[in-house]
Amino acid sequence: MARIDELGPALASVQFQAQEAEEGLLGTIEKNINSFFDPVATGLGDFVFAEVTVFGTAFPWIVGWLVVAGLVFTLYFGFIQVRGLKLALQALRGRHSKPDDPGEITHFQALTSAVSGTVGLGNIAGVGVAVTIGGAGATFWMVLCGLLGMASKFVECTLGVRYRDYHPDGSVSGGPMQYLRKGVAEKLPGTLGAVTGKTLAGLAAVMVLLFGLGGGNMFQANQTVSQIRNSTGGDDGPLAGDGSALIMGILLAVVVGAVIVGGIKSIGRVTSRLVPSMAIVYVAACLIVILFNITSVPAAFGAIFSGAFSGEGVVGGVIGALIVGFTRAAFSNEAGLGSAPIAHSAVKTKYPATEGLVALFEPFIDTVVICTMTALTIVIADTGFWNEAKAAYVADGTSVDGVTVTSTAFETVLPWFPHVLTVAVALFAVSTMITWAYYGQKAWCHLFGRSRVSERVYQLMFCAFIVIGAVLSFGSVLAFTDAVLFLLALINIIGLYLLAPFVKKELARFRQSLHSRDDAREPAAAEEAV
């Protein structure tokens, strides 16, 4: 995923239908709503994405907040990203689970459901912006930040399972709404803890719900319709009219609605097939470009490592490359935001730490694999457009069109890639909408009560917003919901710091269970398991 206003010129196409609707009833509605949200979005965005300066280079403080959390948890849990990898693979394969364990979906389905909510346009356009502004060296720092984010995911997803609610029908609800409410009350006994926990949980629910309807819904529908229009001729194509946007929006709503009505089990079945397929196709396209330029691979890796520590030709030098890489990764994998634990909490397991370990793979797939493959493709292709864009940005800060940077890199080998890009954007958007529909539903039920009627009302509303997003962009509304989501990170990470000792206990409990089981069979196997 990506910050909505981070993509810059890439959003020019996303605003396409809104520009067409400037005259008439739809245009008037959009202008009025945007004018109402403008001051709110601007004020909140100015706070959440306010920049601080380090060694002469400015960056959003929220990025530092997310990265520092990843570093703290990495050290606190003894580099769990490395030490827990073997156990994580075993848990992902279901080795430490039983069919009758509490929960709704497998570890693999929980992982793919969460990944589908993070992988999106940011992995394509956002990375193009990053390696243009920060140079090839930004790739190194992007990978490092992704690795640090794995520790944050481990903490929040373990907490998601530990504090989840169990319902009479066998379903579960977890995420920041639960672990902030229950966990803070457990950490701070008495009225203070109970009131603080409920307040933080309520705020988290509001933030998740707002972004679910905005950035996780309307923006995804809008970018899909715009990409399809542009790939079929734009203004002169058969899908240029507002009526076509409405039809495409309805089709998207039907597809998404058909999946989300079945709950997390249905979502897990779809994403467990869709996400691996998307990743394989996209990574395969990257590998094709890399293989066709195989002789340039050593030089490209040299540029990545030298650029990471020299920052040549980059505004801000080394610090500039570092900050851009960290920013791209933090905005992409959402580690520490509190959204992913909602999906991970539905897993079938008796031991919360197993899903925390599986969640390690989420930033790895999103950032270390997909974002890095995009960056490598751009660096290795070394197109004239990319070099001109870098020079223009260094010279006068000219805005970067991330979509074109990435697309031109693929076109050096795959001239038909724009059509693949259209399919990729559509699939990424649909998968994001499916996952965020579930996130938003859990937030909705936390705020308004859980019942079949309440869930259906929310699902109908979510699908209606898909249609609205396909026709109108509501730029200020989307910017507002974008800021709201990252504001959640401020609350969520405070909770993670408070509750980290409980995560350590859960990890120890899981490891002890391995010793107990293995001691009954093979004493030597217990040592190997940990």
Secondary structure per residue as TSV (DSSP state, phi and psi in degrees):
chain	resnum	aa	ss	phi	psi
A	1	M	-	360.0	177.9
A	2	A	-	-155.0	156.3
A	3	R	-	-61.5	137.3
A	4	I	G	-64.2	-40.6
A	5	D	G	-88.7	2.1
A	6	E	G	-79.3	-24.8
A	7	L	S	-79.0	-10.4
A	8	G	G	56.5	-124.6
A	9	P	G	-59.5	-21.4
A	10	A	G	-60.1	-23.5
A	11	L	G	-85.4	-4.4
A	12	A	T	-58.0	-41.3
A	13	S	T	-72.5	-29.6
A	14	V	T	-68.8	-25.7
A	15	Q	T	-86.3	4.4
A	16	F	H	-52.7	-55.0
A	17	Q	H	-70.7	-26.8
A	18	A	H	-66.8	-38.0
A	19	Q	H	-65.2	-37.5
A	20	E	H	-67.6	-26.6
A	21	A	T	-93.4	14.0
A	22	E	T	-61.4	-30.7
A	23	E	S	-103.0	140.0
A	24	G	S	104.9	-176.6
A	25	L	H	-62.7	-46.5
A	26	L	H	-61.5	-42.8
A	27	G	H	-62.7	-39.7
A	28	T	H	-65.2	-43.1
A	29	I	H	-60.3	-46.6
A	30	E	H	-63.2	-43.5
A	31	K	H	-61.6	-42.8
A	32	N	H	-64.9	-43.0
A	33	I	H	-67.7	-42.9
A	34	N	H	-63.4	-39.1
A	35	S	H	-65.2	-31.3
A	36	F	H	-71.1	-42.7
A	37	F	H	-82.8	-17.4
A	38	D	H	-50.4	-56.5
A	39	P	H	-65.0	-34.5
A	40	V	H	-67.5	-47.4
A	41	A	H	-64.1	-41.4
A	42	T	H	-64.4	-45.7
A	43	G	H	-64.0	-46.7
A	44	L	H	-67.6	-41.5
A	45	G	H	-63.9	-38.0
A	46	D	H	-62.1	-31.9
A	47	F	H	-80.4	-53.4
A	48	V	H	-64.5	-41.2
A	49	F	T	-105.1	21.4
A	50	A	-	-59.1	142.4
A	51	E	E	-100.6	142.0
A	52	V	E	-114.0	158.5
A	53	T	E	-111.4	128.7
A	54	V	E	-126.5	120.0
A	55	F	T	51.2	40.3
A	56	G	T	83.9	0.5
A	57	T	E	-118.0	130.0
A	58	A	E	-91.7	145.6
A	59	F	E	-154.8	154.8
A	60	P	E	-64.4	134.5
A	61	W	H	-62.7	-29.0
A	62	I	H	-63.1	-30.2
A	63	V	H	-66.5	-44.9
A	64	G	H	-60.1	-39.2
A	65	W	H	-60.1	-43.9
A	66	L	H	-71.3	-42.5
A	67	V	H	-69.4	-42.5
A	68	V	H	-61.5	-39.5
A	69	A	H	-60.1	-44.4
A	70	G	H	-60.1	-40.2
A	71	L	H	-67.7	-44.5
A	72	V	H	-60.8	-46.5
A	73	F	H	-70.3	-31.0
A	74	T	H	-61.0	-45.5
A	75	L	H	-72.0	-42.1
A	76	Y	H	-62.4	-36.7
A	77	F	T	-101.9	18.2
A	78	G	T	60.7	47.5
A	79	F	S	56.2	57.1
A	80	I	H	-59.8	-25.4
A	81	Q	H	-60.2	-30.6
A	82	V	H	-98.0	-50.3
A	83	R	H	-68.2	-27.0
A	84	G	T	-98.6	5.8
A	85	L	H	-64.2	-40.8
A	86	K	H	-64.8	-44.9
A	87	L	H	-63.6	-38.0
A	88	A	H	-61.6	-43.3
A	89	L	H	-64.1	-40.6
A	90	Q	H	-64.1	-42.8
A	91	A	H	-65.8	-40.3
A	92	L	H	-60.8	-35.5
A	93	R	T	-80.9	-2.5
A	94	G	T	85.6	14.4
A	95	R	T	-66.6	-30.8
A	96	H	T	-105.9	23.4
A	97	S	-	-124.8	158.4
A	98	K	-	-127.0	151.7
A	99	P	T	-57.4	-29.0
A	100	D	T	-94.8	10.2
A	101	D	S	-64.9	147.2
A	102	P	S	-64.9	143.6
A	103	G	S	132.5	-173.9
A	104	E	S	-123.2	-31.1
A	105	I	B	-134.1	164.1
A	106	T	-	-74.6	167.8
A	107	H	H	-59.3	-41.7
A	108	F	H	-65.3	-42.5
A	109	Q	H	-66.4	-37.1
A	110	A	H	-64.2	-41.5
A	111	L	H	-64.3	-47.6
A	112	T	H	-67.6	-32.7
A	113	S	H	-63.6	-42.2
A	114	A	H	-70.7	-41.5
A	115	V	H	-62.6	-36.0
A	116	S	H	-64.5	-21.2
A	117	G	H	-84.4	-14.9
A	118	T	H	-105.9	-34.8
A	119	V	-	-74.4	127.7
A	120	G	S	-170.7	-151.9
A	121	L	H	-59.2	-29.6
A	122	G	I	-62.1	-31.0
A	123	N	I	-71.8	-18.6
A	124	I	I	-101.9	-60.8
A	125	A	I	-79.1	-41.9
A	126	G	I	-61.7	-39.0
A	127	V	H	-68.5	-36.9
A	128	G	H	-59.1	-40.4
A	129	V	H	-65.4	-43.1
A	130	A	H	-61.8	-48.4
A	131	V	H	-78.6	-10.8
A	132	T	H	-84.2	-45.7
A	133	I	H	-75.5	-42.6
A	134	G	S	-98.5	-1.4
A	135	G	-	73.4	-180.0
A	136	A	T	-58.8	-31.8
A	137	G	T	-62.9	-22.3
A	138	A	H	-61.2	-25.6
A	139	T	H	-61.9	-42.6
A	140	F	H	-59.5	-47.1
A	141	W	H	-71.5	-28.5
A	142	M	H	-64.4	-44.1
A	143	V	H	-63.7	-44.8
A	144	L	H	-60.9	-43.5
A	145	C	H	-65.1	-37.8
A	146	G	H	-61.9	-39.6
A	147	L	H	-66.4	-40.1
A	148	L	H	-65.9	-38.5
A	149	G	H	-62.7	-23.4
A	150	M	H	-60.5	-36.5
A	151	A	H	-68.3	-39.3
A	152	S	H	-63.8	-41.2
A	153	K	H	-62.2	-39.9
A	154	F	H	-58.3	-45.2
A	155	V	H	-66.1	-52.6
A	156	E	H	-70.0	-31.4
A	157	C	H	-79.2	-30.1
A	158	T	H	-64.2	-43.7
A	159	L	H	-64.3	-36.6
A	160	G	H	-57.8	-41.5
A	161	V	H	-77.2	-39.6
A	162	R	H	-58.7	-40.6
A	163	Y	T	-106.7	16.3
A	164	R	-	-68.3	156.3
A	165	D	E	-95.1	140.4
A	166	Y	E	-105.9	131.4
A	167	H	-	-106.2	156.5
A	168	P	T	-56.9	-29.5
A	169	D	T	-82.8	4.1
A	170	G	S	95.0	-9.7
A	171	S	-	-80.1	165.2
A	172	V	E	-133.1	160.0
A	173	S	E	-134.9	127.9
A	174	G	-	-144.9	173.0
A	175	G	S	130.2	-168.1
A	176	P	H	-62.5	-28.1
A	177	M	H	-62.1	-32.5
A	178	Q	H	-90.1	-48.7
A	179	Y	I	-76.5	-22.6
A	180	L	I	-73.5	-40.2
A	181	R	I	-68.7	-53.0
A	182	K	I	-78.3	-42.6
A	183	G	I	-67.2	-44.4
A	184	V	H	-64.5	-38.1
A	185	A	H	-64.3	-35.1
A	186	E	H	-72.6	-38.4
A	187	K	H	-73.0	-37.4
A	188	L	S	-119.3	82.7
A	189	P	T	-59.6	152.2
A	190	G	T	102.9	-174.3
A	191	T	H	-62.6	-39.7
A	192	L	H	-57.9	-47.7
A	193	G	H	-65.1	-41.9
A	194	A	H	-64.3	-46.8
A	195	V	H	-67.1	-43.9
A	196	T	H	-62.2	-44.3
A	197	G	H	-62.4	-45.5
A	198	K	H	-64.4	-38.5
A	199	T	H	-65.5	-47.6
A	200	L	H	-63.6	-39.4
A	201	A	H	-65.2	-40.9
A	202	G	H	-63.7	-43.0
A	203	L	H	-63.0	-41.3
A	204	A	H	-61.7	-41.7
A	205	A	H	-62.5	-42.7
A	206	V	H	-61.8	-43.6
A	207	M	H	-66.9	-42.4
A	208	V	H	-64.4	-42.9
A	209	L	H	-63.5	-44.9
A	210	L	H	-63.6	-44.7
A	211	F	H	-69.9	-34.0
A	212	G	H	-58.6	-37.8
A	213	L	H	-81.7	-26.3
A	214	G	I	-96.1	-85.2
A	215	G	I	-66.0	-32.7
A	216	G	I	-86.9	2.3
A	217	N	I	-137.6	-76.2
A	218	M	I	-59.5	-43.1
A	219	F	H	-63.1	-40.8
A	220	Q	H	-64.6	-42.5
A	221	A	H	-64.1	-41.2
A	222	N	H	-65.5	-43.5
A	223	Q	H	-68.3	-33.2
A	224	T	H	-66.4	-49.0
A	225	V	H	-61.6	-42.7
A	226	S	H	-64.2	-42.7
A	227	Q	H	-65.9	-40.2
A	228	I	H	-65.0	-41.9
A	229	R	H	-60.8	-48.1
A	230	N	H	-64.9	-33.9
A	231	S	H	-79.8	-8.4
A	232	T	T	-113.9	23.5
A	233	G	T	112.8	-4.3
A	234	G	G	62.2	-129.8
A	235	D	G	-59.8	-29.8
A	236	D	G	-98.8	2.1
A	237	G	S	-84.3	173.5
A	238	P	T	-71.4	-13.3
A	239	L	T	-109.9	27.7
A	240	A	-	-78.6	-24.3
A	241	G	S	-78.5	158.5
A	242	D	H	-63.3	-30.2
A	243	G	H	-62.1	-35.6
A	244	S	H	-67.9	-36.3
A	245	A	H	-63.0	-40.4
A	246	L	H	-63.4	-44.1
A	247	I	H	-64.0	-45.0
A	248	M	H	-63.4	-37.5
A	249	G	H	-63.5	-40.9
A	250	I	H	-64.5	-42.4
A	251	L	H	-62.0	-43.2
A	252	L	H	-61.6	-42.2
A	253	A	H	-63.2	-39.1
A	254	V	H	-65.5	-44.7
A	255	V	H	-62.4	-50.0
A	256	V	H	-64.9	-43.9
A	257	G	H	-60.3	-38.5
A	258	A	H	-63.7	-28.6
A	259	V	H	-84.4	-48.4
A	260	I	H	-72.2	-21.5
A	261	V	T	-65.1	-22.0
A	262	G	T	-87.1	-0.1
A	263	G	H	78.7	-166.8
A	264	I	H	-65.8	-27.6
A	265	K	H	-65.8	-42.7
A	266	S	H	-66.9	-43.4
A	267	I	H	-61.2	-43.4
A	268	G	H	-62.9	-39.6
A	269	R	H	-64.2	-40.7
A	270	V	H	-70.7	-50.3
A	271	T	H	-67.5	-28.8
A	272	S	H	-66.7	-18.9
A	273	R	H	-100.8	-40.3
A	274	L	H	-70.5	-47.3
A	275	V	H	-63.5	-49.9
A	276	P	H	-59.5	-37.6
A	277	S	H	-63.9	-45.0
A	278	M	H	-60.7	-47.1
A	279	A	H	-62.4	-43.5
A	280	I	H	-63.8	-45.7
A	281	V	H	-63.0	-45.6
A	282	Y	H	-68.7	-46.4
A	283	V	H	-64.1	-36.3
A	284	A	H	-61.9	-41.8
A	285	A	H	-62.1	-41.2
A	286	C	H	-61.8	-44.0
A	287	L	H	-65.4	-33.3
A	288	I	H	-62.2	-46.4
A	289	V	H	-62.7	-42.6
A	290	I	H	-64.6	-42.9
A	291	L	H	-66.2	-36.5
A	292	F	H	-69.0	-19.1
A	293	N	T	-118.2	35.9
A	294	I	G	-57.4	-33.5
A	295	T	G	-68.7	-18.7
A	296	S	G	-91.1	-5.2
A	297	V	H	-61.2	-48.9
A	298	P	H	-57.4	-42.9
A	299	A	H	-65.1	-36.9
A	300	A	H	-65.0	-45.4
A	301	F	H	-64.0	-37.2
A	302	G	H	-61.1	-40.6
A	303	A	H	-66.5	-36.9
A	304	I	H	-65.6	-47.3
A	305	F	H	-73.6	-41.5
A	306	S	H	-68.6	-38.6
A	307	G	H	-66.1	-29.5
A	308	A	H	-66.5	-29.2
A	309	F	H	-116.2	1.1
A	310	S	H	-120.5	-34.6
A	311	G	-	63.2	30.8
A	312	E	T	-64.3	133.9
A	313	G	T	71.3	16.6
A	314	V	S	-119.2	135.0
A	315	V	T	-62.4	122.7
A	316	G	T	92.5	-2.2
A	317	G	H	60.6	-139.3
A	318	V	H	-59.4	-45.6
A	319	I	H	-62.6	-36.9
A	320	G	H	-62.9	-44.8
A	321	A	H	-63.8	-42.2
A	322	L	H	-61.6	-48.3
A	323	I	H	-65.8	-41.5
A	324	V	H	-64.3	-42.5
A	325	G	H	-64.0	-44.9
A	326	F	H	-63.5	-41.4
A	327	T	H	-62.6	-46.3
A	328	R	H	-60.3	-44.9
A	329	A	H	-67.3	-43.1
A	330	A	H	-63.4	-39.2
A	331	F	H	-76.5	-17.8
A	332	S	H	-88.8	-49.4
A	333	N	H	-91.0	-8.7
A	334	E	-	59.8	21.0
A	335	A	T	-64.2	123.6
A	336	G	T	96.6	-7.1
A	337	L	S	-78.1	-26.6
A	338	G	S	97.1	-1.2
A	339	S	S	-79.5	-47.1
A	340	A	H	-59.9	-35.7
A	341	P	H	-56.9	-21.5
A	342	I	H	-63.9	-42.3
A	343	A	H	-75.5	-44.2
A	344	H	H	-62.5	-27.9
A	345	S	T	-67.7	-16.5
A	346	A	T	-81.5	1.0
A	347	V	B	-68.2	151.8
A	348	K	-	-84.9	108.1
A	349	T	-	-166.2	152.7
A	350	K	S	-95.2	-15.0
A	351	Y	-	-120.5	107.6
A	352	P	H	-52.8	-34.4
A	353	A	H	-63.9	-24.5
A	354	T	H	-63.4	-40.1
A	355	E	H	-76.0	-30.6
A	356	G	H	-60.1	-41.0
A	357	L	H	-66.0	-43.8
A	358	V	H	-61.8	-36.4
A	359	A	T	-64.2	-17.1
A	360	L	T	-55.8	-30.9
A	361	F	H	-73.9	-18.9
A	362	E	H	-64.2	-55.9
A	363	P	H	-63.3	-29.6
A	364	F	I	-63.2	-47.3
A	365	I	I	-67.1	-49.0
A	366	D	I	-65.9	-48.3
A	367	T	I	-99.6	-54.4
A	368	V	I	-67.4	-33.3
A	369	V	I	-95.3	-66.1
A	370	I	I	-70.7	-49.3
A	371	C	I	-61.9	-40.8
A	372	T	H	-68.3	-38.5
A	373	M	H	-63.7	-38.9
A	374	T	H	-61.8	-46.6
A	375	A	H	-62.8	-43.7
A	376	L	H	-61.0	-41.3
A	377	T	H	-60.6	-43.6
A	378	I	H	-65.5	-46.0
A	379	V	H	-65.7	-43.4
A	380	I	H	-70.7	-39.2
A	381	A	H	-65.5	-35.1
A	382	D	-	48.4	54.0
A	383	T	-	-73.0	159.3
A	384	G	H	-63.1	-37.8
A	385	F	H	-61.6	-42.5
A	386	W	H	-64.1	-45.0
A	387	N	H	-65.2	-37.9
A	388	E	H	-67.7	-38.5
A	389	A	H	-65.8	-39.8
A	390	K	H	-62.8	-46.3
A	391	A	H	-63.4	-40.7
A	392	A	H	-65.8	-39.0
A	393	Y	H	-68.3	-42.8
A	394	V	H	-64.1	-37.0
A	395	A	H	-71.5	-48.2
A	396	D	H	-143.1	12.9
A	397	G	-	74.2	24.4
A	398	T	-	-57.9	135.7
A	399	S	-	-60.0	151.0
A	400	V	-	-107.7	132.9
A	401	D	-	-94.8	92.9
A	402	G	H	-62.3	-36.9
A	403	V	H	-61.4	-44.5
A	404	T	H	-68.2	-38.2
A	405	V	H	-56.6	-47.8
A	406	T	H	-71.0	-44.4
A	407	S	H	-62.7	-42.5
A	408	T	H	-66.1	-30.6
A	409	A	H	-64.7	-43.3
A	410	F	H	-69.0	-35.1
A	411	E	H	-67.2	-16.5
A	412	T	T	-63.3	-25.3
A	413	V	T	-120.3	-33.2
A	414	L	-	-119.0	86.2
A	415	P	T	-59.4	-24.2
A	416	W	T	-90.1	9.5
A	417	F	H	-58.9	-34.1
A	418	P	H	-52.6	-33.1
A	419	H	H	-71.3	-38.2
A	420	V	H	-64.0	-40.1
A	421	L	H	-59.7	-40.3
A	422	T	H	-60.8	-46.2
A	423	V	H	-63.8	-43.0
A	424	A	H	-61.7	-46.3
A	425	V	H	-60.4	-42.9
A	426	A	H	-63.3	-45.5
A	427	L	H	-67.2	-43.3
A	428	F	H	-59.9	-42.6
A	429	A	H	-66.6	-45.0
A	430	V	H	-62.6	-43.6
A	431	S	H	-65.0	-38.1
A	432	T	H	-64.5	-43.3
A	433	M	H	-62.6	-40.6
A	434	I	H	-60.9	-47.8
A	435	T	H	-67.7	-43.6
A	436	W	H	-71.9	-21.5
A	437	A	H	-63.7	-40.2
A	438	Y	H	-69.1	-44.4
A	439	Y	H	-57.9	-48.5
A	440	G	H	-63.4	-35.8
A	441	Q	H	-64.6	-41.2
A	442	K	H	-65.2	-37.5
A	443	A	H	-68.1	-42.1
A	444	W	H	-59.1	-47.4
A	445	C	H	-67.1	-31.5
A	446	H	H	-64.9	-37.3
A	447	L	H	-84.0	-38.1
A	448	F	H	-117.8	4.4
A	449	G	-	97.5	148.2
A	450	R	-	-103.5	116.0
A	451	S	-	-155.8	164.9
A	452	R	H	-60.7	-41.1
A	453	V	H	-64.6	-44.8
A	454	S	H	-60.3	-43.3
A	455	E	H	-64.5	-41.1
A	456	R	H	-68.0	-38.0
A	457	V	H	-60.5	-45.4
A	458	Y	H	-62.8	-45.5
A	459	Q	H	-62.4	-40.0
A	460	L	H	-64.9	-41.2
A	461	M	H	-63.3	-42.8
A	462	F	H	-61.0	-44.8
A	463	C	H	-65.7	-35.8
A	464	A	H	-63.4	-37.9
A	465	F	H	-69.1	-26.8
A	466	I	H	-62.4	-46.2
A	467	V	H	-63.9	-43.1
A	468	I	H	-61.8	-44.3
A	469	G	H	-64.9	-30.1
A	470	A	H	-68.7	-29.5
A	471	V	H	-95.1	-37.5
A	472	L	-	-127.3	150.1
A	473	S	-	-95.2	-32.1
A	474	F	-	47.8	59.0
A	475	G	H	-52.8	-44.9
A	476	S	H	-68.4	-35.5
A	477	V	H	-64.3	-44.5
A	478	L	H	-66.0	-39.6
A	479	A	H	-63.2	-36.8
A	480	F	H	-65.4	-48.2
A	481	T	H	-66.8	-31.5
A	482	D	H	-61.5	-47.5
A	483	A	H	-64.8	-36.9
A	484	V	H	-61.2	-42.5
A	485	L	H	-61.6	-44.4
A	486	F	H	-75.8	-20.8
A	487	L	H	-66.0	-30.8
A	488	L	H	-58.3	-33.6
A	489	A	H	-61.3	-33.7
A	490	L	H	-61.6	-47.4
A	491	I	H	-70.9	-44.8
A	492	N	H	-62.7	-45.6
A	493	I	H	-69.7	-32.5
A	494	I	H	-58.5	-43.9
A	495	G	H	-62.7	-39.3
A	496	L	H	-64.4	-40.7
A	497	Y	H	-61.2	-44.0
A	498	L	H	-64.8	-37.0
A	499	L	H	-100.1	1.0
A	500	A	H	-55.7	-37.8
A	501	P	H	-59.5	-32.9
A	502	F	H	-67.4	-34.1
A	503	V	H	-65.4	-40.8
A	504	K	H	-62.2	-38.2
A	505	K	H	-64.8	-40.6
A	506	E	H	-65.7	-38.1
A	507	L	H	-65.3	-42.3
A	508	A	H	-64.7	-38.8
A	509	R	H	-63.6	-41.9
A	510	F	H	-66.0	-43.8
A	511	R	H	-65.0	-36.0
A	512	Q	H	-65.2	-36.1
A	513	S	H	-64.2	-33.4
A	514	L	H	-66.5	-42.9
A	515	H	H	-60.3	-43.3
A	516	S	H	-64.3	-44.3
A	517	R	H	-68.7	-42.3
A	518	D	H	-74.8	-32.3
A	519	D	H	-62.2	-31.3
A	520	A	T	-71.4	-19.3
A	521	R	T	-113.4	-69.9
A	522	E	-	-129.4	108.1
A	523	P	H	-56.4	-34.5
A	524	A	H	-69.8	-24.8
A	525	A	H	-70.8	-25.9
A	526	A	H	-63.8	-40.8
A	527	E	H	-66.1	-39.3
A	528	E	H	-66.1	-33.5
A	529	A	H	-66.1	-28.1
A	530	V	-	-111.8	360.0
